[in-house]
Amino acid sequence: MHFYPNEKIAVFIDGANLYATARALEIDIDYKRLKTYFSEHARLIRVLYYTAIADDQEYSPLRPLVDWLDYNGFTLVTKPLKEFTDDGGRRKIKGNMDVELAVDMLALAPTLDHVVLFSGDGSFRRLIEAVQQMGVRVTVISSNSTQPSMVADELRRQADHFVDLDSLRDVIARARRARPVDTQEEEEEEEYYDDEDDYEDDPA
């Protein structure tokens, strides 16, 4: 991934899509390392994280991560999950954040040189094209090394640069601590908590 030292960048994270991609690649993302990586390579203006949360539950497994991000320099954009029953009587949960992400990217684009999008959702192709017409470079981060691919072909083609999430494993994955062979001591608590029981959204 190439950045010019003085270019202004913003990172947009489609939370549900990144979660699905990271899980498929068995990557446990360390968001502190992720933010540090971009701030060290360019002028990081903002990191925005988009997710829907069930607000009618006493405890949401996503809440600890959201709270950690909110206290550590990320811009959180959230809305309540919506529950409905389809024509077949099946319970469905909807939490699409595409509109919110698109509105924010278009608003910020005139002040940026480079946009980084963590998503493989093909519905963002036209958004990326619009941002490019403002003179902004766009890097899409997802994965086509999974089966099936997590990135829509039209989105990958539209982006100025495509980076496979798997290639960033060494710089954004949470470090795994090996347990000592001769002890039963528990590992130290992590700085934040990211549970895998989050809801799943269609990645593309």
C-alpha positions as CSV (number, residue, x, y, z in Angstrom):
1,M,0.0,0.0,0.0
2,H,1.5,3.3,-1.1
3,F,1.0,6.7,0.6
4,Y,2.7,10.0,0.0
5,P,4.1,11.4,3.3
6,N,2.0,14.6,3.3
7,E,-1.2,13.4,1.8
8,K,-4.3,13.7,3.9
9,I,-6.2,10.4,4.3
10,A,-9.4,9.1,6.0
11,V,-10.2,5.5,6.7
12,F,-13.8,4.3,6.4
13,I,-14.6,0.9,8.0
14,D,-17.7,-1.0,7.1
15,G,-17.8,-2.9,10.5
16,A,-20.0,-5.8,9.5
17,N,-18.1,-6.4,6.3
18,L,-14.7,-6.2,7.8
19,Y,-15.8,-8.5,10.6
20,A,-16.9,-11.1,8.1
21,T,-13.7,-10.8,6.0
22,A,-11.4,-11.0,9.1
23,R,-13.3,-14.0,10.4
24,A,-13.0,-15.8,7.0
25,L,-9.2,-15.2,7.1
26,E,-9.0,-16.0,10.8
27,I,-7.5,-12.6,11.6
28,D,-8.1,-11.0,15.0
29,I,-7.9,-7.3,14.3
30,D,-6.0,-5.0,16.7
31,Y,-7.7,-1.7,16.0
32,K,-4.9,0.2,17.9
33,R,-2.3,-1.2,15.5
34,L,-4.6,-0.5,12.5
35,K,-4.9,3.2,13.4
36,T,-1.2,3.4,14.2
37,Y,-0.3,1.9,10.8
38,F,-2.1,4.6,8.9
39,S,-1.0,7.5,11.1
40,E,2.6,6.5,10.6
41,H,2.3,6.4,6.8
42,A,0.3,9.6,6.0
43,R,-1.6,12.5,7.6
44,L,-4.5,10.6,9.1
45,I,-7.4,13.0,9.3
46,R,-10.0,10.6,10.6
47,V,-10.9,6.9,11.1
48,L,-14.6,6.2,10.9
49,Y,-16.2,2.9,12.0
50,Y,-19.8,2.1,10.9
51,T,-22.0,-0.5,12.6
52,A,-25.5,-1.2,13.7
53,I,-26.2,-2.2,17.3
54,A,-29.1,-3.9,19.0
55,D,-30.2,-1.2,21.5
56,D,-33.0,-3.2,23.1
57,Q,-30.7,-5.8,24.6
58,E,-29.3,-5.4,28.1
59,Y,-25.9,-6.4,26.8
60,S,-24.6,-6.4,23.3
61,P,-21.4,-8.4,22.5
62,L,-20.4,-5.6,20.2
63,R,-20.6,-2.9,22.9
64,P,-17.1,-3.3,24.4
65,L,-15.4,-2.9,21.0
66,V,-17.6,0.1,20.2
67,D,-16.8,1.7,23.5
68,W,-13.1,1.1,23.1
69,L,-13.0,2.6,19.6
70,D,-15.0,5.6,20.8
71,Y,-12.5,6.4,23.6
72,N,-9.4,5.8,21.3
73,G,-9.7,8.3,18.5
74,F,-12.2,6.5,16.2
75,T,-15.3,8.3,14.9
76,L,-18.2,5.9,15.6
77,V,-21.3,6.0,13.4
78,T,-24.0,3.7,14.7
79,K,-27.8,3.1,14.5
80,P,-30.1,0.5,16.0
81,L,-30.6,-2.9,14.3
82,K,-34.0,-3.4,12.9
83,E,-35.8,-6.7,13.3
84,F,-38.6,-7.8,10.9
85,T,-40.3,-11.0,9.7
86,D,-40.1,-11.8,6.0
87,D,-42.9,-13.3,3.9
88,G,-41.9,-16.8,4.9
89,G,-42.3,-16.0,8.5
90,R,-38.6,-16.0,9.2
91,R,-37.0,-13.5,11.6
92,K,-34.6,-11.2,10.0
93,I,-32.2,-8.5,11.3
94,K,-31.3,-5.5,9.2
95,G,-28.4,-3.2,10.0
96,N,-27.1,-1.7,6.7
97,M,-24.9,1.4,7.1
98,D,-24.2,2.1,3.4
99,V,-26.0,5.4,3.3
100,E,-24.3,6.8,6.4
101,L,-20.9,5.8,5.0
102,A,-21.6,7.3,1.6
103,V,-22.8,10.6,3.0
104,D,-19.8,11.0,5.2
105,M,-17.3,10.1,2.5
106,L,-18.8,12.5,0.0
107,A,-18.7,15.3,2.7
108,L,-15.1,14.6,3.6
109,A,-13.7,13.9,0.2
110,P,-13.0,17.6,-0.8
111,T,-10.6,17.9,2.1
112,L,-8.7,14.6,1.4
113,D,-6.1,13.3,-1.0
114,H,-6.7,9.6,-0.3
115,V,-9.6,7.5,0.9
116,V,-9.2,4.0,2.4
117,L,-12.3,1.8,2.4
118,F,-12.4,-1.4,4.4
119,S,-15.3,-3.2,2.6
120,G,-15.9,-5.5,-0.3
121,D,-19.5,-4.4,-0.9
122,G,-20.1,-3.8,-4.6
123,S,-22.8,-1.2,-3.8
124,F,-20.0,1.2,-3.0
125,R,-18.7,1.2,-6.6
126,R,-20.6,4.3,-7.7
127,L,-19.5,6.1,-4.5
128,I,-15.9,5.3,-5.2
129,E,-16.3,6.6,-8.8
130,A,-17.8,9.9,-7.5
131,V,-14.9,10.4,-5.0
132,Q,-12.4,9.7,-7.7
133,Q,-14.0,12.4,-9.9
134,M,-13.1,14.9,-7.1
135,G,-9.4,14.0,-7.6
136,V,-9.2,11.7,-4.6
137,R,-7.3,8.4,-4.8
138,V,-9.2,5.4,-3.3
139,T,-7.8,2.2,-1.8
140,V,-10.1,-0.7,-1.1
141,I,-9.2,-3.3,1.5
142,S,-11.0,-6.6,1.5
143,S,-10.0,-10.1,0.3
144,N,-10.2,-12.3,-2.7
145,S,-8.1,-15.0,-1.2
146,T,-11.1,-16.5,0.5
147,Q,-13.6,-18.9,-1.0
148,P,-15.9,-17.3,-2.0
149,S,-14.2,-14.0,-2.6
150,M,-15.2,-11.2,-0.1
151,V,-14.8,-8.4,-2.5
152,A,-17.1,-7.6,-5.4
153,D,-15.3,-7.6,-8.8
154,E,-16.8,-4.3,-9.8
155,L,-15.5,-2.6,-6.6
156,R,-12.0,-4.0,-7.0
157,R,-11.9,-2.8,-10.6
158,Q,-13.1,0.7,-9.7
159,A,-10.6,1.3,-6.9
160,D,-7.2,2.9,-7.7
161,H,-5.6,0.3,-5.5
162,F,-6.8,-3.0,-4.0
163,V,-5.1,-4.5,-1.0
164,D,-5.9,-8.0,0.3
165,L,-6.6,-7.9,4.0
166,D,-4.5,-11.0,4.4
167,S,-1.4,-9.1,3.3
168,L,-1.8,-6.8,6.3
169,R,-2.0,-9.6,8.8
170,D,1.4,-8.8,10.3
171,V,0.7,-5.1,10.8
172,I,-2.9,-5.1,12.0
173,A,-3.5,-8.5,13.6
174,R,-3.7,-8.8,17.4
175,A,-0.5,-10.5,18.7
176,R,-1.1,-14.0,20.0
177,R,0.6,-14.7,23.4
178,A,1.8,-18.2,23.7
179,R,0.9,-19.9,26.9
180,P,3.8,-21.2,29.0
181,V,4.1,-24.9,28.9
182,D,4.5,-25.4,32.6
183,T,1.9,-23.0,34.0
184,Q,-1.8,-22.6,34.1
185,E,-1.7,-18.9,34.5
186,E,-4.3,-17.0,32.5
187,E,-3.3,-14.6,29.8
188,E,-3.4,-10.9,30.6
189,E,-6.7,-9.2,29.6
190,E,-6.7,-7.6,26.2
191,E,-6.9,-3.8,26.0
192,Y,-10.3,-4.1,24.3
193,Y,-12.8,-6.9,23.5
194,D,-14.1,-8.0,20.2
195,D,-16.6,-10.8,20.4
196,E,-17.4,-13.0,17.4
197,D,-21.1,-13.2,18.3
198,D,-21.7,-9.9,16.4
199,Y,-24.4,-10.0,13.8
200,E,-23.5,-10.7,10.2
201,D,-24.4,-8.5,7.3
202,D,-24.1,-9.4,3.6
203,P,-20.5,-8.6,2.8
204,A,-21.2,-7.9,-0.9
